[in-house]
């Protein structure tokens, strides 16, 4: 699993499902990180209060 980390908002995104609804477009590039290290993700979640983004747990659809 590949993750996209938004250090500004302290959110963890599943990279393959991240999209506009996740709200990371305002985050500066230097506050973004990509990783596939599960242990690092668990550490961010448990010790640094990062949360998984509720919008990118599955594919986003376009509603009309």
C-alpha positions, -999 to 999 in steps of 0.1 A, spaced: 0 0 0 13 34 -9 5 64 13 5 102 8 10 121 40 -2 157 45 19 170 73 1 203 74 -33 187 82 -19 156 98 -37 133 74 -28 100 59 -42 93 24 -42 61 4 -23 74 -26 -43 55 -53 -76 70 -40 -66 105 -30 -84 132 -49 -99 167 -47 -123 159 -19 -93 151 4 -85 188 5 -47 186 3 -43 210 -27 -36 239 -3 -8 220 14 26 232 3 48 206 -15 74 207 13 46 195 37 38 165 16 54 130 17 50 97 0 58 64 17 50 27 16 63 20 51 35 7 72 54 10 105 60 47 98 23 52 91 14 34 124 38 56 143 23 88 128 -11 76 138 -3 64 173 23 88 185 17 120 164 -21 121 162 -23 117 124 -56 105 111 -66 86 80 -85 107 55 -122 96 53 -124 105 16 -98 82 1 -105 49 16 -120 38 -17 -123 52 -53 -140 86 -55 -169 90 -79 -182 121 -96 -218 129 -87 -240 151 -109 
